[in-house]
Each structure stands twice: as C-alpha cells, then as structure tokens.
Amino acid sequence: MTGVADKVMARAVAASVAEDAGAPRRASADMLGVGAGAAAAPGAPGARIARSGRIKVHVASRSNTALHVVLGALALTTVLALAVMDYGKVPFGEALAAAAGDFAQMMLQPGLAGHFTLPDVAEGLFVSLALALLTTLIGAVAAFLLGLLAASNLSSKAVSNAIKVVMSVARAVPAILWVLVFSVAIGLGPEAAVTGLLFHSVAYLVKAYSESFEEVDPGVVEALRASGASWWQVVFQGVVPEKVNEMLSWTFIRFEINFVNAVAVGAVAGAGGIGYQLFLAGSFYYNIHEVGLIVYLCLAVAVALELAATKLRKRHLVQR
C-alpha cells in the first residue's frame, strides 16, 4: 500500500509542476489579447498576431491608408508638374547643374567684393537684431496680458473665445503680408516693419501663452481662490511660477522667427538691415560671394541665439 501511495503522490506532483510551467504561456497570450482562436483568425477584431505566431508591427488602418494615399498623390502631382513644366529654352539638366555650382561657390567661397565693408555688414546685422528684439519684447508684454485673458481657467468664456478668434485671424495672415499692409498705410521704413511683425508676434505668443496657462493644475488655482487671493495673486503666485520656463522657451523661439522675418522684410519694407544688403548683393550686384558671407552671418546669429536660450533655460531651472 505504501508503494501505491508513493506512486500516486509522485504523479500529483508531476501534474502540478506541468500546470505551473504552462501558466506563463497562457498568461502571455492573455496579456496580448489573443488566444488560440485569435491566432487562427488574424482578421478578428484586435488580432495582432499572424498565423506564423509573430506579432504584427504594422497594422493596416483607415488613417494609415489615407495617409499613404495622400502622400502618394502629392508625390505623383510633383512628378507630373516637373514633367510638364515649361522650362523655356534652358535645358533643365544644365540649369540644375549651374545652380548647384553657384550654390557651392556661394557657400565655399564667401567674402566681400567691394560693395560693402565689414563694418557696414555688422551694422546691418545689428539693425536686424534690434528690429527682432524690439518686436519680441513689445509682443511678449502684450501677449502676456492678452494670454491671461484668453486662458479659459483665468477668464470668462466669452472673453476667452473672442480673443482666441481675433488672434487666430491675425495669425492666419503671414507676417510679410502684415508688413506690406503697413508699408502702404504708414509708408516704407522701420515703423511699418515693426508694426507688421508685431501683429504676428502677438498673435503667435498669445496662443502659446494661453495654452500654457490653461495647463496649470486646477487644484492650485482653486486653492488660491479659496484662500481669498485676488486675480493678480493667482496669476503671479500660481500660474507664472509654474509656466515661466515654457514662456521663456516660446519667447526665444519667437525671437528667432522675428530675426528671420526682419531679414526677409529688410528690403520689402525699406527697414534696412542685413536683409537689404542681402537683396542688393543677390539682385542688384549679382555677387554670390557676398551673398554667401551674409548667409553665414545669419546662420551664426541663429546658432548664438539657440545657445543663449539653452543656457538661460538651464540657469533658470538650476535656480528653481
């Protein structure tokens, strides 16, 4: 009897061990949301395992299909446009090779050719930077006040929606078009450039600031209001300290955009600066070397602004 009992006990232990070994496999299948039936029927809803047992990484969906169709249509349209475009009497291949040669000469051999001196170029660069800085500072102050009123958690719904609609309309118009409008209304000069760039800067920063303000923890705002804090105390004790980093980031991004726009409108609005010198070098003097030098100076300023923004952000984070 003792031998029979030992055999029964050994079989029970073996069955228990086998069951425990199969449990992780069933758990893995359950966690993936598929079982034997799902693996056998890959077309079932939620099935992501092929018949071979491998997990499908790319699953066809309506959004992916629509994206592929749109990209394919755009690529086909581009190819057809290049094929049927009238290039005149200039062979496309020769023109493309000449353009590549001019670009290489412009970027590899920058320099001055006598039309500008180095102090002239430096002064033009300073004028463009000053134009960008002025529009950014004024735009940031105006956008901060309007952004507070546009935030739904700090203002009424009617006021918030009205400001957002007006800013959306102002933001939909390109900055260069605002500059042209004010060039006609005010006249050519730095005033038209500053006013035109200011419109787009305010609209851009109001959207950025207001969305940042709306992401503030509602509990913080409610706690300050419950303690009897005024509206300005809620702003400067609960909203601004939490979102100052994002505000700095958006402001520096806008500063870089305004510098690019200042270079672009230097000739259009008669604001001068390095943009006007770039226009003269490329369209009046036809000097590729001077164009290359001005492009490199603009790139250097863009890199310097990015480094300054990064250092300021890190310093502020350390202080906090």
C-alpha positions in Angstrom: 0.0 0.0 0.0 2.9 2.3 0.8 4.3 1.8 -2.7 1.0 2.7 -4.4 0.6 5.8 -2.3 4.1 6.9 -3.2 3.3 6.5 -7.0 0.0 8.5 -6.6 1.8 11.3 -4.8 4.6 11.4 -7.5 2.0 11.7 -10.3 0.2 14.5 -8.5 3.4 16.5 -8.0 4.4 16.0 -11.7 1.0 17.2 -12.8 1.2 20.3 -10.6 4.7 21.2 -12.0 3.5 20.8 -15.6 0.5 23.0 -14.9 2.7 25.7 -13.3 5.0 25.7 -16.3 2.2 26.2 -18.8 0.7 29.1 -16.8 3.2 31.8 -18.0 2.5 30.9 -21.6 -1.3 31.2 -21.2 -0.7 34.5 -19.3 1.4 35.9 -22.1 -1.3 35.0 -24.6 -4.0 36.6 -22.4 -1.9 39.7 -21.9 -1.5 40.1 -25.7 -5.3 39.8 -26.0 -5.1 36.8 -28.3 -5.7 33.1 -27.7 -5.7 30.1 -29.9 -8.8 31.3 -31.7 -7.3 34.7 -32.3 -4.1 33.3 -33.7 -6.1 31.1 -36.0 -8.2 34.0 -37.1 -6.0 37.1 -37.7 -8.8 39.0 -39.2 -10.7 39.1 -35.8 -11.0 42.5 -34.1 -7.9 43.3 -32.0 -5.9 40.4 -33.5 -2.2 41.4 -34.0 -0.6 38.0 -34.3 0.0 36.4 -37.7 -0.7 32.7 -38.4 3.1 32.1 -38.0 2.8 33.3 -34.4 4.7 36.5 -34.9 3.3 39.8 -33.7 2.3 42.2 -36.4 4.1 45.5 -36.0 2.4 47.4 -38.9 -1.4 47.0 -38.8 -3.5 48.4 -41.6 -6.0 51.1 -40.6 -8.1 53.7 -42.2 -5.8 56.6 -41.0 -2.6 54.9 -42.3 -4.3 54.1 -45.6 -5.5 57.6 -46.0 -2.0 59.0 -45.2 -0.3 56.7 -47.7 -2.9 57.7 -50.4 -2.4 61.5 -49.7 1.4 61.1 -49.8 1.3 59.1 -53.0 -1.0 61.7 -54.6 1.3 64.5 -53.7 4.4 62.7 -55.0 2.6 61.9 -58.2 1.5 65.5 -58.6 5.0 66.7 -58.0 6.5 64.4 -60.7 3.8 65.4 -63.2 4.4 69.1 -62.5 8.1 68.7 -63.1 7.5 66.7 -66.3 5.0 69.1 -67.9 6.6 72.4 -66.7 7.7 74.8 -69.4 11.4 75.5 -68.7 11.8 77.7 -71.8 14.9 77.3 -73.9 17.1 76.4 -71.0 17.7 72.6 -70.6 16.6 71.5 -67.1 19.7 69.4 -66.5 22.2 72.2 -67.4 20.2 74.7 -65.3 20.2 72.4 -62.3 24.0 71.8 -62.7 24.7 75.5 -62.9 22.5 76.2 -59.9 24.4 73.6 -57.9 27.7 75.1 -59.0 26.6 78.6 -57.9 25.4 77.3 -54.6 28.7 75.5 -53.9 30.6 78.7 -54.9 28.4 80.8 -52.6 28.9 78.5 -49.6 32.5 77.6 -50.1 33.9 81.0 -51.2 32.1 83.7 -49.1 33.7 87.1 -48.9 33.4 90.8 -49.7 33.7 92.2 -53.2 33.9 95.9 -52.5 30.2 96.7 -52.5 30.1 96.5 -48.7 32.7 96.8 -45.9 32.8 94.6 -42.9 31.5 97.5 -40.6 28.6 98.0 -43.0 27.6 94.3 -42.8 28.0 94.4 -39.0 25.8 97.5 -38.7 23.2 95.8 -40.9 23.2 92.7 -38.7 22.8 94.9 -35.6 19.8 96.7 -37.2 18.1 93.4 -38.0 18.7 92.1 -34.5 17.4 95.3 -32.9 14.3 95.1 -35.1 13.7 91.5 -34.0 14.4 92.3 -30.3 12.0 95.3 -30.3 9.1 93.4 -31.8 9.7 90.4 -29.5 9.8 92.4 -26.3 6.7 94.5 -27.1 4.9 91.5 -28.4 5.7 89.4 -25.3 4.4 92.0 -22.9 1.2 92.5 -24.9 0.8 88.7 -25.4 1.2 88.1 -21.7 -1.7 90.3 -20.8 -3.9 89.0 -23.7 -2.8 85.4 -22.9 -4.1 85.7 -19.4 -7.5 86.9 -20.7 -7.5 84.2 -23.4 -6.9 81.4 -20.9 -10.2 79.7 -20.1 -9.3 79.0 -16.5 -8.4 82.6 -15.8 -11.1 84.5 -17.7 -14.7 84.2 -18.7 -15.7 82.0 -21.6 -16.9 84.9 -23.8 -13.7 87.0 -23.4 -11.5 83.9 -23.9 -13.3 82.9 -27.1 -13.3 86.4 -28.5 -9.6 86.9 -28.0 -8.8 83.5 -29.5 -10.8 84.2 -32.6 -9.2 87.6 -33.2 -5.7 86.2 -32.6 -6.5 83.3 -35.0 -7.4 85.7 -37.7 -4.2 87.8 -37.1 -2.1 84.7 -37.0 -3.5 83.3 -40.3 -2.1 86.3 -42.2 1.6 85.9 -42.9 4.0 88.3 -41.3 5.3 89.5 -44.6 1.7 90.4 -45.7 1.2 92.4 -42.5 4.4 94.3 -43.2 3.2 95.1 -46.8 -0.1 96.3 -45.5 1.5 98.7 -43.0 4.1 99.7 -45.6 1.2 101.0 -47.7 -0.7 102.5 -44.7 2.3 104.1 -42.9 5.0 104.2 -45.6 8.3 102.5 -46.1 10.5 102.4 -43.1 11.3 100.7 -39.8 7.9 101.7 -38.4 6.0 99.6 -40.9 8.3 96.6 -40.3 8.0 96.8 -36.5 4.2 97.2 -36.7 3.7 94.4 -39.2 6.0 92.0 -37.3 4.4 93.0 -34.0 0.9 91.9 -35.2 2.0 88.4 -36.0 4.2 88.1 -32.9 1.4 89.0 -30.5 -1.0 86.5 -32.2 1.6 83.8 -32.1 2.6 84.3 -28.4 -1.0 84.7 -27.2 -1.8 81.2 -28.5 1.4 79.8 -26.9 1.0 81.6 -23.5 -2.8 80.9 -23.2 -2.4 77.2 -23.9 0.4 77.0 -21.3 -1.7 78.9 -18.7 -4.7 76.5 -19.3 -2.4 73.6 -18.4 -1.9 74.8 -14.9 -3.1 72.4 -12.2 -6.7 73.4 -11.4 -6.2 72.5 -7.8 -3.6 75.2 -7.4 -5.9 77.9 -8.8 -8.9 76.7 -6.8 -6.8 76.6 -3.6 -5.6 80.2 -4.1 -9.1 81.4 -4.8 -10.4 79.6 -1.8 -7.8 81.3 0.4 -9.1 84.7 -0.7 -6.3 85.5 -3.2 -7.0 88.2 -5.8 -6.8 87.6 -9.6 -3.3 89.0 -9.9 -2.2 87.0 -6.9 -3.5 83.8 -8.5 -1.6 84.8 -11.7 1.8 85.7 -10.1 1.8 83.1 -7.3 0.1 80.1 -9.0 0.4 80.5 -12.8 3.5 82.4 -13.7 6.0 80.4 -11.4 4.8 77.1 -12.9 4.9 78.2 -16.5 7.8 80.7 -16.7 10.1 78.1 -18.4 7.6 77.5 -21.1 7.1 81.2 -21.6 10.9 81.7 -21.9 11.1 78.9 -24.5 8.2 80.3 -26.6 9.6 83.8 -26.4 13.1 82.8 -27.6 11.5 80.8 -30.4 9.6 83.8 -31.5 12.7 85.9 -31.2 14.5 83.6 -33.7 11.4 83.8 -36.0 11.4 87.6 -35.8 15.0 87.8 -36.7 14.4 85.7 -39.8 11.4 87.9 -40.7 13.4 91.0 -40.1 16.0 89.8 -42.6 13.2 89.0 -45.0 11.4 92.3 -44.8 14.6 94.4 -44.7 14.2 95.2 -48.4 10.4 94.8 -48.8 9.5 97.4 -46.1 12.6 99.6 -46.5 13.7 98.8 -43.0 17.3 98.4 -44.0 19.5 96.0 -42.1 21.3 92.9 -43.4 18.2 91.9 -45.3 18.5 95.0 -47.5 22.2 94.2 -48.1 21.3 90.6 -49.0 18.8 91.9 -51.5 21.4 94.2 -53.1 24.1 91.6 -53.2 21.8 89.0 -54.8 19.5 91.0 -57.1 21.4 94.2 -57.8 25.2 93.4 -57.7 24.8 89.7 -58.5 27.7 88.8 -56.3 27.5 85.3 -55.0 30.4 85.7 -52.6 28.7 88.5 -50.7 25.5 86.5 -50.5 27.4 83.6 -49.0 29.0 85.8 -46.4 25.7 87.3 -45.3 24.1 83.9 -45.2 26.9 82.6 -42.9 26.5 85.7 -40.6 22.7 85.0 -40.3 23.4 81.3 -39.5 25.9 82.4 -36.9 23.4 84.6 -35.2 20.8 81.9 -35.3 23.2 79.5 -33.6 24.2 82.1 -31.0 20.5 82.7 -30.1 19.9 79.0 -29.7 22.9 78.6 -27.4 21.8 81.7 -25.3 18.3 80.3 -25.0 19.6 76.9 -23.8 21.9 78.4 -21.2 19.2 80.8 -19.9 16.8 77.9 -19.6 19.3 75.7 -17.8 20.3 78.5 -15.4 16.7 79.2 -14.6 16.0 75.6 -13.9 19.0 75.4 -11.6 17.9 78.5 -9.7 14.5 76.9 -9.2 
